[in-house]
Amino acid sequence: MTHDSSESSPRWADRWPRLARAVSVQPTTPVALALSGGADSVLLLHLLARSVPRPRILAIHVDHGLRGPESDSDAAFCARACARLSVPFAQRRLELDPDSPNLEANAREARYRALIDEAASQNISVLVTGHHEDDALETLLMRWMRGSHIAGLSGPKPQRVLRLGNGHEVAPIKVVRPLRAMRSAEVRLLLRENDIAWREDSSNLSSDFTRNRVRNELLPSIDETCGGEGIENLRAFASAVENLEDELAARTAHLAWAPPAHAAASRSMAEATIGGSLNRSELQKLAPPLKRRALWRLLQEGTGAAPTRSQLAQLIEDLESGRTGRYTLHGGWTVILRRDLVHLVPGEDESRTSPRADNGENTASAPALQRHGMRLELPGSVELPDGRAIQAELIESAPGAETPRGAVEVEVDATDLPDHLTVRFAQPGDRFHGLGAPGSRPLTRFLADAGIPREERRRIPLVFAGPELVWVAGLRPCESRRVRPSTSSRLRIRLLGAALPA
């Protein structure tokens, strides 16, 4: 079965980077995608293809050769989908004996062998698969019968390393499952809402596979043993689970982290998808079970690991009571509950704090920037340790000309400027009189009122003209150099390579 599709493009540009980081993969790392044509792998195809920046992608379709013309149709569907998205496509065909014992296990091993061999031939060391929390209702039933609690079903491991080759040695490949926090209903809802097509596998009706035997053999056996009433009660339970999943998916699938409003001030473009912010009201209006579900997925997507039960319980309790606070998660991650926002802030990751390679006198380490700062000539530019840059120039403009005051570009009065500027990070005792403010106040107070988590404040570049703090980059220029109708000589300052807020 196929579903109608269209070329409408949802705002998924930053969804893949977040999912990638959650499984310890850099967003721009080349990846091979196991593309069956089913809903989960098709969703991953679109997330990868629409990602900004977009990684190198190789979509691989494995034909097990067990379903005749239907297999050919699946392969053709996958090839067309990749062509529309300009994604390279490879196809492997397996020769499997449909009457062999352990067909399910043999097919699975042969599939992974083919996927890994094809990826290795293209020098790709990461394989992405579309496994999610429960591929079908039968998964819920099987785990329930094994004693699993429905609300706490354990999905597949987010990542593992395999060393399978096709008759020759290949380098180990990392297999990741970035959709593991999602449910089947959520995947299909996102595809339907955006008119994206997928295929359904008719072999799901075959009794050759364990999952299908649960549906086609176990259920009839229960009927024979317990009578019609027993099976009807079990079907009612299954229907209730399906309905619950559809309802939960409709209410939570849209929730995702977004770059915080202060992103430009504290993050480079490469770091835009680390952590993020979410309107508290989006969680506040959910019923407690939905809060639990949404927070569990969001924190797992954002940090790469699920929160503990006690952490989740405390967050939900404080959300419902309207409290604010800070909560430490694994790996140094911090959740900050504010009255209007929920922030997810990373810990002291070396990749975010280590200085860049020295490119000359216009590049400095973070500690050097905090202690001494860098000289910024007029005109000139300096590069920050995280790859951002501050650029400044003097311009002449007609009195009354429009004044840009966005997050990454400002203009201020250039009257009586010194011959150069200084760029550094915050030091104890810094004060700032921001544009429109009644007076000077401690910089730490200004940053706190601007909603900047304290973990991010030391990453905000400051531009000084002598002792005067002219611009808190990414946030606000100073009041004393306000551009007035009579101002003709201006200082234009830009923050380059910065992340943009949502």
Residue pairs with C-beta under 8 A, 6 or more apart in sequence:
1 199
1 200
2 77
2 197
2 198
2 199
3 191
3 192
3 196
3 197
3 198
4 195
4 197
5 195
5 196
5 197
6 194
6 195
6 196
7 84
8 194
8 195
9 50
10 50
10 190
10 193
10 194
12 46
12 47
12 50
12 51
13 50
13 51
13 52
14 51
14 52
14 258
14 259
14 272
14 273
15 47
15 51
15 256
16 27
16 47
16 48
16 50
16 51
16 55
16 178
17 27
17 51
17 272
17 273
18 256
18 257
18 273
18 276
18 301
18 302
19 47
19 178
19 179
19 301
20 26
20 27
20 29
20 178
21 27
21 273
21 274
21 302
21 304
22 158
22 178
22 181
22 300
22 301
22 302
22 303
22 304
23 158
23 159
23 176
23 177
23 178
23 304
24 159
24 176
24 304
25 31
25 126
25 174
25 176
25 178
27 51
27 53
27 55
27 273
28 53
28 55
29 55
29 126
30 55
30 56
30 57
30 58
30 122
30 123
30 124
30 125
30 126
31 48
31 55
31 56
31 57
31 58
31 124
31 126
31 127
31 128
32 57
32 58
32 59
32 60
32 115
32 118
32 119
32 122
32 124
32 126
32 127
32 128
33 41
33 44
33 45
33 48
33 57
33 58
33 59
33 60
33 127
33 128
34 41
34 60
34 62
34 111
34 115
34 127
34 128
34 129
34 130
35 41
35 42
35 45
35 59
35 60
35 61
35 78
35 81
35 82
35 89
36 61
36 62
36 74
36 78
36 130
36 199
36 201
37 61
37 74
37 75
37 77
37 78
37 81
37 198
37 199
38 130
38 198
38 199
38 200
38 201
39 130
39 184
39 187
39 188
39 191
39 198
40 130
40 131
40 132
40 135
40 179
40 184
40 187
41 129
41 130
42 81
42 191
42 196
42 197
42 198
42 199
43 130
43 179
43 187
43 190
43 191
43 196
44 128
44 130
44 178
44 179
45 59
45 81
45 82
45 85
45 87
46 85
46 194
46 196
48 54
48 55
48 57
48 87
48 128
49 57
49 85
49 86
49 87
56 124
57 87
57 88
58 87
58 88
58 89
58 90
58 118
58 119
58 122
58 124
59 78
59 82
59 87
59 88
59 89
59 90
60 89
60 90
60 91
60 92
60 114
60 115
60 118
60 119
61 74
61 75
61 78
61 79
61 89
61 90
61 91
61 92
62 91
62 92
62 93
62 94
62 111
62 114
62 115
63 71
63 72
63 74
63 75
63 91
63 92
63 93
63 94
64 71
64 94
64 96
64 107
64 110
64 111
65 71
65 93
65 94
65 95
65 96
66 96
66 98
66 107
66 203
67 74
67 201
67 202
67 203
70 202
73 199
74 199
74 201
75 91
77 197
77 199
78 89
78 91
79 89
79 91
81 197
82 88
82 89
83 89
90 118
90 122
92 114
92 115
92 117
92 118
94 107
94 110
94 111
94 114
96 103
96 106
96 107
96 110
97 103
98 208
100 106
103 208
103 209
104 208
104 209
104 210
109 164
112 162
112 164
112 175
113 164
113 165
113 166
114 166
115 127
116 127
116 162
116 164
116 165
116 170
116 173
117 164
117 165
117 166
117 170
119 125
119 126
119 127
119 173
120 165
120 170
120 171
120 173
124 173
125 171
125 172
125 173
125 174
126 173
126 174
126 176
127 162
127 173
127 174
127 175
127 176
128 176
128 177
128 178
129 175
129 176
129 177
130 177
130 179
131 155
131 156
131 177
131 179
131 180
132 155
132 177
132 179
132 180
132 181
132 182
132 183
132 184
132 186
132 187
133 153
133 155
133 180
133 181
133 182
133 183
133 184
134 140
134 143
134 153
134 155
134 183
134 184
135 184
136 184
136 204
136 211
137 238
137 241
137 242
138 211
138 212
138 214
138 215
139 153
139 211
140 150
140 153
140 238
140 241
141 214
141 238
142 211
142 214
143 153
143 154
144 150
148 154
150 241
151 289
151 292
155 177
155 180
155 181
156 177
156 180
157 177
157 180
158 176
158 177
158 178
158 180
158 304
159 174
159 175
159 176
159 177
160 174
160 175
161 172
161 173
161 174
161 175
162 172
162 173
162 175
163 170
163 172
163 173
164 170
179 187
180 300
181 296
181 297
181 300
181 301
181 306
182 253
182 297
183 245
183 248
183 249
184 245
185 242
185 245
185 246
185 248
185 249
186 249
186 252
186 253
188 198
188 249
189 246
189 249
189 250
189 253
190 196
190 253
191 197
191 198
203 209
203 212
204 211
204 212
205 212
205 216
206 212
207 213
207 216
207 217
219 231
219 234
222 230
222 231
222 234
223 230
223 231
248 289
248 290
248 293
251 286
251 290
252 286
252 290
252 293
252 294
252 297
255 278
255 282
255 283
255 294
255 297
255 298
256 278
256 298
256 301
257 273
257 275
257 276
257 277
257 278
257 298
257 301
257 302
257 344
258 276
258 277
258 278
258 502
259 267
259 272
259 273
259 276
259 277
259 499
259 500
259 501
259 502
260 275
260 276
260 277
260 341
260 343
260 451
260 501
260 502
261 277
261 451
261 501
261 502
262 450
262 451
262 452
262 456
262 474
262 475
262 501
263 272
263 474
263 498
263 499
263 500
263 501
263 502
264 407
264 408
264 473
264 474
264 495
264 498
264 499
264 500
264 501
265 407
265 452
265 456
265 459
265 460
265 472
265 473
265 474
265 475
265 498
266 452
266 456
266 457
266 459
266 460
266 474
267 274
267 386
267 456
267 459
267 498
267 499
268 384
268 386
268 387
268 388
268 497
268 498
268 499
269 387
269 497
269 498
269 499
269 500
270 386
270 387
271 352
271 386
271 499
272 499
272 500
274 346
274 352
275 302
275 333
275 343
275 344
275 345
275 346
276 302
276 343
276 344
277 341
277 342
277 343
277 344
277 502
278 298
278 341
278 342
278 344
279 340
279 341
279 342
280 319
280 337
280 338
280 339
280 340
280 341
280 342
281 340
283 291
283 294
283 295
283 319
283 342
284 319
284 320
286 294
288 316
288 320
291 316
291 319
291 320
292 312
292 316
295 307
295 312
295 315
295 316
296 306
296 307
296 312
298 344
299 306
299 307
299 312
299 329
299 335
299 344
300 306
300 307
302 333
302 344
303 329
303 330
303 331
303 333
303 344
304 331
305 329
305 330
305 331
307 315
307 329
311 327
311 329
314 327
315 327
315 335
315 337
318 324
318 325
318 337
319 337
322 339
323 337
324 337
324 338
324 339
325 336
325 337
326 334
326 335
326 336
326 337
327 334
327 335
327 336
327 337
328 334
329 335
331 347
332 346
332 347
332 348
332 349
333 344
333 345
333 346
333 347
334 343
334 344
334 345
334 347
334 453
334 455
335 342
335 343
335 344
335 345
336 342
336 343
336 344
336 345
336 453
338 451
341 451
343 453
345 453
345 455
345 456
346 352
346 455
347 455
352 386
352 459
353 366
353 385
354 385
355 363
355 364
355 365
355 366
355 368
355 385
356 363
356 383
356 385
356 386
356 387
357 363
359 383
361 375
362 374
362 380
362 381
362 382
362 383
363 382
363 383
363 385
364 372
364 373
364 374
364 382
364 385
365 385
366 385
366 425
366 458
368 374
369 384
369 385
369 423
369 424
369 425
369 461
370 424
370 425
370 426
370 427
370 458
371 424
372 424
373 422
373 423
373 424
373 464
374 382
374 422
374 423
374 424
375 382
375 420
375 421
375 422
376 382
376 390
376 392
376 420
376 421
376 422
376 423
376 463
377 392
377 420
378 392
378 393
378 394
378 417
378 419
378 420
378 421
378 491
379 391
379 392
379 393
379 394
380 391
380 392
380 420
381 389
381 390
381 391
381 392
381 496
382 389
382 390
382 423
383 389
384 390
384 423
384 461
386 459
387 497
388 461
388 495
388 496
388 497
388 498
389 495
389 496
389 497
390 423
390 461
390 463
390 473
390 493
390 494
390 495
390 496
391 493
391 494
391 496
392 421
392 463
392 491
392 492
392 493
392 494
393 491
393 492
394 414
394 417
394 489
394 490
394 491
394 492
395 411
395 489
395 490
395 491
395 492
396 488
396 489
396 490
397 411
397 487
397 488
397 490
398 488
399 485
399 486
399 487
399 488
400 485
403 411
403 483
403 490
404 410
404 411
405 411
405 435
405 477
407 474
407 475
407 495
407 498
407 500
407 501
408 474
408 494
408 495
408 496
408 498
408 500
409 492
409 493
409 494
409 495
410 471
410 477
410 492
410 493
411 483
411 490
411 491
411 492
411 493
412 470
412 471
412 477
412 478
412 481
412 482
412 483
412 490
412 491
412 493
413 481
413 482
413 483
413 484
413 487
413 489
413 490
413 491
414 481
414 489
414 490
414 491
415 481
415 487
415 489
417 465
417 491
418 465
418 466
421 463
421 464
421 465
421 470
422 463
422 464
422 465
423 461
423 462
423 463
423 464
424 461
424 462
424 464
425 458
425 459
425 460
425 461
425 462
426 443
426 444
426 447
426 457
426 458
426 460
426 462
430 442
430 443
430 444
430 462
430 469
431 440
431 441
431 442
431 443
431 469
432 440
432 441
432 442
432 443
432 446
432 469
432 472
432 478
433 439
433 440
433 441
433 469
433 478
433 479
433 480
434 446
434 472
434 475
434 476
434 477
434 478
434 479
435 476
435 477
435 478
435 479
435 482
436 479
437 446
437 479
443 462
443 469
443 472
444 457
446 472
447 457
447 460
447 472
447 475
448 454
450 475
450 476
452 460
460 472
460 473
460 474
460 475
461 473
461 474
461 495
462 469
462 471
462 472
462 473
463 469
463 470
463 471
463 473
463 493
464 470
465 481
465 491
468 478
468 480
468 481
469 478
470 477
470 478
470 481
470 491
470 493
471 477
471 478
471 493
473 493
473 495
474 495
474 498
481 491
483 490
